[in-house]
């Protein structure tokens, strides 16, 4: 009788360890996948980031002399905007997704700009506030 109870307890402990181990290793695997995905996204953003000085601006196109980012340092880069392009001035985004922005209102030659370039299309255009410029209304 006592042996049966002892075997039952040992069996429950072994089953508990097996289940606990499976849960632990599944979590470890999931965390490793999330970390790897995060590293891939980080590498993609770094590869797409360009920093430089604005050379020319039209309503939907910005030309910049790239000083850093990707393999474009020292090159002139033309970036088109789409409805998906976000524009950030200072600390906030000034447009909603789908809204095209007239770039001539926000950028001028000589501004230092950070851009995310995806095959010639800007995903993001950002600049700091100019001297004495107030923060524009931010779109939530």
Phi and psi in degrees as GROMACS dihedral restraints (atoms count N, CA, C in turn):
[ dihedral_restraints ]
;  ai    aj    ak    al  type     phi  dphi    fc
    3     4     5     6     1   -66.6    20    10
    4     5     6     7     1   -34.2    20    10
    6     7     8     9     1   -65.0    20    10
    7     8     9    10     1   -38.8    20    10
    9    10    11    12     1   -62.9    20    10
   10    11    12    13     1   -43.0    20    10
   12    13    14    15     1   -65.7    20    10
   13    14    15    16     1   -42.8    20    10
   15    16    17    18     1   -61.8    20    10
   16    17    18    19     1   -45.2    20    10
   18    19    20    21     1   -61.9    20    10
   19    20    21    22     1   -38.7    20    10
   21    22    23    24     1   -63.9    20    10
   22    23    24    25     1   -43.6    20    10
   24    25    26    27     1   -64.7    20    10
   25    26    27    28     1   -45.1    20    10
   27    28    29    30     1   -61.1    20    10
   28    29    30    31     1   -41.6    20    10
   30    31    32    33     1   -63.2    20    10
   31    32    33    34     1   -42.7    20    10
   33    34    35    36     1   -63.5    20    10
   34    35    36    37     1   -40.9    20    10
   36    37    38    39     1   -63.6    20    10
   37    38    39    40     1   -44.9    20    10
   39    40    41    42     1   -62.3    20    10
   40    41    42    43     1   -45.4    20    10
   42    43    44    45     1   -61.4    20    10
   43    44    45    46     1   -42.3    20    10
   45    46    47    48     1   -61.3    20    10
   46    47    48    49     1   -42.0    20    10
   48    49    50    51     1   -65.0    20    10
   49    50    51    52     1   -40.4    20    10
   51    52    53    54     1   -63.7    20    10
   52    53    54    55     1   -47.5    20    10
   54    55    56    57     1   -63.9    20    10
   55    56    57    58     1   -45.4    20    10
   57    58    59    60     1   -60.8    20    10
   58    59    60    61     1   -41.3    20    10
   60    61    62    63     1   -63.4    20    10
   61    62    63    64     1   -42.4    20    10
   63    64    65    66     1   -61.7    20    10
   64    65    66    67     1   -45.0    20    10
   66    67    68    69     1   -62.8    20    10
   67    68    69    70     1   -44.0    20    10
   69    70    71    72     1   -59.6    20    10
   70    71    72    73     1   -49.1    20    10
   72    73    74    75     1   -69.7    20    10
   73    74    75    76     1   -31.6    20    10
   75    76    77    78     1   -64.9    20    10
   76    77    78    79     1   -41.8    20    10
   78    79    80    81     1   -64.9    20    10
   79    80    81    82     1   -43.0    20    10
   81    82    83    84     1   -60.0    20    10
   82    83    84    85     1   -43.0    20    10
   84    85    86    87     1   -63.6    20    10
   85    86    87    88     1   -44.6    20    10
   87    88    89    90     1   -64.0    20    10
   88    89    90    91     1   -43.1    20    10
   90    91    92    93     1   -63.5    20    10
   91    92    93    94     1   -38.7    20    10
   93    94    95    96     1   -65.2    20    10
   94    95    96    97     1   -40.5    20    10
   96    97    98    99     1   -64.3    20    10
   97    98    99   100     1   -43.3    20    10
   99   100   101   102     1   -63.4    20    10
  100   101   102   103     1   -43.2    20    10
  102   103   104   105     1   -62.4    20    10
  103   104   105   106     1   -43.3    20    10
  105   106   107   108     1   -64.2    20    10
  106   107   108   109     1   -41.8    20    10
  108   109   110   111     1   -63.6    20    10
  109   110   111   112     1   -42.0    20    10
  111   112   113   114     1   -61.4    20    10
  112   113   114   115     1   -41.1    20    10
  114   115   116   117     1   -65.8    20    10
  115   116   117   118     1   -37.6    20    10
  117   118   119   120     1   -64.8    20    10
  118   119   120   121     1   -43.5    20    10
  120   121   122   123     1   -63.7    20    10
  121   122   123   124     1   -41.5    20    10
  123   124   125   126     1   -60.6    20    10
  124   125   126   127     1   -45.3    20    10
  126   127   128   129     1   -63.1    20    10
  127   128   129   130     1   -37.8    20    10
  129   130   131   132     1   -65.1    20    10
  130   131   132   133     1   -44.6    20    10
  132   133   134   135     1   -64.4    20    10
  133   134   135   136     1   -42.7    20    10
  135   136   137   138     1   -61.5    20    10
  136   137   138   139     1   -41.3    20    10
  138   139   140   141     1   -67.3    20    10
  139   140   141   142     1   -29.0    20    10
  141   142   143   144     1   -89.8    20    10
  142   143   144   145     1   -14.9    20    10
  144   145   146   147     1   -77.4    20    10
  145   146   147   148     1   132.1    20    10
  147   148   149   150     1  -130.3    20    10
  148   149   150   151     1   138.1    20    10
  150   151   152   153     1  -124.9    20    10
  151   152   153   154     1   134.9    20    10
  153   154   155   156     1  -176.7    20    10
  154   155   156   157     1  -173.6    20    10
  156   157   158   159     1  -101.4    20    10
  157   158   159   160     1   135.4    20    10
  159   160   161   162     1   -68.6    20    10
  160   161   162   163     1   129.0    20    10
  162   163   164   165     1  -100.2    20    10
  163   164   165   166     1   -38.2    20    10
  165   166   167   168     1  -154.9    20    10
  166   167   168   169     1   151.9    20    10
  168   169   170   171     1  -138.4    20    10
  169   170   171   172     1   135.6    20    10
  171   172   173   174     1  -122.8    20    10
  172   173   174   175     1  -179.4    20    10
  174   175   176   177     1   -57.3    20    10
  175   176   177   178     1   -36.2    20    10
  177   178   179   180     1  -129.4    20    10
  178   179   180   181     1    18.0    20    10
  180   181   182   183     1  -145.9    20    10
  181   182   183   184     1   138.8    20    10
  183   184   185   186     1  -127.3    20    10
  184   185   186   187     1   131.1    20    10
  186   187   188   189     1  -108.7    20    10
  187   188   189   190     1   128.6    20    10
  189   190   191   192     1  -132.1    20    10
  190   191   192   193     1   147.8    20    10
  192   193   194   195     1   -92.9    20    10
  193   194   195   196     1   110.1    20    10
  195   196   197   198     1   -76.6    20    10
  196   197   198   199     1   128.7    20    10
  198   199   200   201     1  -106.0    20    10
  199   200   201   202     1   -21.5    20    10
  201   202   203   204     1  -156.0    20    10
  202   203   204   205     1   150.0    20    10
  204   205   206   207     1   114.6    20    10
  205   206   207   208     1   132.9    20    10
  207   208   209   210     1    57.2    20    10
  208   209   210   211     1  -148.0    20    10
  210   211   212   213     1  -104.5    20    10
  211   212   213   214     1    20.8    20    10
  213   214   215   216     1  -102.3    20    10
  214   215   216   217     1     3.9    20    10
  216   217   218   219     1   -56.0    20    10
  217   218   219   220     1   129.7    20    10
  219   220   221   222     1    88.7    20    10
  220   221   222   223     1    -6.4    20    10
  222   223   224   225     1   -99.8    20    10
  223   224   225   226     1   160.9    20    10
  225   226   227   228     1   -96.2    20    10
  226   227   228   229     1   132.3    20    10
  228   229   230   231     1  -124.6    20    10
  229   230   231   232     1   129.8    20    10
  231   232   233   234     1   -99.6    20    10
  232   233   234   235     1   126.6    20    10
  234   235   236   237     1  -119.6    20    10
  235   236   237   238     1   126.2    20    10
  237   238   239   240     1   -91.1    20    10
  238   239   240   241     1   154.0    20    10
  240   241   242   243     1  -109.8    20    10
  241   242   243   244     1   153.2    20    10
  243   244   245   246     1  -130.8    20    10
  244   245   246   247     1  -178.8    20    10
  246   247   248   249     1   -65.2    20    10
  247   248   249   250     1   -18.3    20    10
  249   250   251   252     1   -87.9    20    10
  250   251   252   253     1    -6.7    20    10
  252   253   254   255     1   -73.7    20    10
  253   254   255   256     1   126.1    20    10
  255   256   257   258     1   -94.8    20    10
  256   257   258   259     1   139.7    20    10
  258   259   260   261     1  -117.2    20    10
  259   260   261   262     1   124.9    20    10
  261   262   263   264     1  -118.7    20    10
  262   263   264   265     1   125.6    20    10
  264   265   266   267     1  -119.7    20    10
  265   266   267   268     1   121.3    20    10
  267   268   269   270     1    66.0    20    10
  268   269   270   271     1  -125.3    20    10
  270   271   272   273     1   -96.1    20    10
  271   272   273   274     1     3.3    20    10
  273   274   275   276     1  -142.5    20    10
  274   275   276   277     1   158.0    20    10
  276   277   278   279     1   -82.1    20    10
  277   278   279   280     1   135.9    20    10
  279   280   281   282     1  -104.9    20    10
  280   281   282   283     1     0.8    20    10
  282   283   284   285     1  -139.1    20    10
  283   284   285   286     1   153.6    20    10
  285   286   287   288     1   -87.7    20    10
  286   287   288   289     1   158.1    20    10
  288   289   290   291     1   -59.9    20    10
  289   290   291   292     1   131.1    20    10
  291   292   293   294     1    99.9    20    10
  292   293   294   295     1   -19.4    20    10
  294   295   296   297     1   -89.3    20    10
  295   296   297   298     1   122.8    20    10
  297   298   299   300     1   -82.6    20    10
  298   299   300   301     1   143.9    20    10
  300   301   302   303     1  -111.4    20    10
  301   302   303   304     1   139.7    20    10
  303   304   305   306     1   -77.3    20    10
  304   305   306   307     1   104.6    20    10
  306   307   308   309     1   -62.9    20    10
  307   308   309   310     1   -27.1    20    10
  309   310   311   312     1   -65.4    20    10
  310   311   312   313     1   -20.6    20    10
  312   313   314   315     1   -75.3    20    10
  313   314   315   316     1   -27.7    20    10
  315   316   317   318     1  -114.2    20    10
  316   317   318   319     1   -19.8    20    10
  318   319   320   321     1  -128.5    20    10
  319   320   321   322     1   148.9    20    10
  321   322   323   324     1  -144.1    20    10
  322   323   324   325     1   161.8    20    10
  324   325   326   327     1   -55.5    20    10
  325   326   327   328     1   135.4    20    10
  327   328   329   330     1   100.9    20    10
  328   329   330   331     1   -19.0    20    10
  330   331   332   333     1   -65.0    20    10
  331   332   333   334     1   143.5    20    10
  333   334   335   336     1   -91.3    20    10
  334   335   336   337     1   127.3    20    10
  336   337   338   339     1  -126.4    20    10
  337   338   339   340     1   144.9    20    10
  339   340   341   342     1  -111.7    20    10
  340   341   342   343     1   130.6    20    10
  342   343   344   345     1  -133.6    20    10
  343   344   345   346     1   147.0    20    10
  345   346   347   348     1  -102.7    20    10
  346   347   348   349     1   112.6    20    10
  348   349   350   351     1  -101.4    20    10
  349   350   351   352     1   120.9    20    10
  351   352   353   354     1  -121.0    20    10
  352   353   354   355     1    97.2    20    10
  354   355   356   357     1    53.7    20    10
  355   356   357   358     1    45.3    20    10
  357   358   359   360     1    86.0    20    10
  358   359   360   361     1    -3.7    20    10
  360   361   362   363     1  -108.4    20    10
  361   362   363   364     1   134.6    20    10
  363   364   365   366     1   -82.5    20    10
  364   365   366   367     1   125.5    20    10
  366   367   368   369     1   -86.6    20    10
  367   368   369   370     1   -32.6    20    10
  369   370   371   372     1  -147.9    20    10
  370   371   372   373     1   137.1    20    10
  372   373   374   375     1  -124.9    20    10
  373   374   375   376     1   127.8    20    10
  375   376   377   378     1  -140.1    20    10
  376   377   378   379     1   145.2    20    10
  378   379   380   381     1  -146.7    20    10
  379   380   381   382     1   159.9    20    10
  381   382   383   384     1   -80.8    20    10
  382   383   384   385     1   168.3    20    10
  384   385   386   387     1   -69.3    20    10
  385   386   387   388     1   143.2    20    10
  387   388   389   390     1   -76.3    20    10
  388   389   390   391     1   162.8    20    10
  390   391   392   393     1   -55.2    20    10
  391   392   393   394     1   123.3    20    10
  393   394   395   396     1    80.6    20    10
  394   395   396   397     1    -3.2    20    10
  396   397   398   399     1   -79.8    20    10
  397   398   399   400     1   135.8    20    10
  399   400   401   402     1   -84.5    20    10
  400   401   402   403     1   152.0    20    10
  402   403   404   405     1   -64.2    20    10
  403   404   405   406     1   123.1    20    10
  405   406   407   408     1   -69.2    20    10
  406   407   408   409     1   164.1    20    10
  408   409   410   411     1   -58.2    20    10
  409   410   411   412     1   134.3    20    10
  411   412   413   414     1   -98.5    20    10
  412   413   414   415     1   134.2    20    10
  414   415   416   417     1   -88.1    20    10
  415   416   417   418     1   131.2    20    10
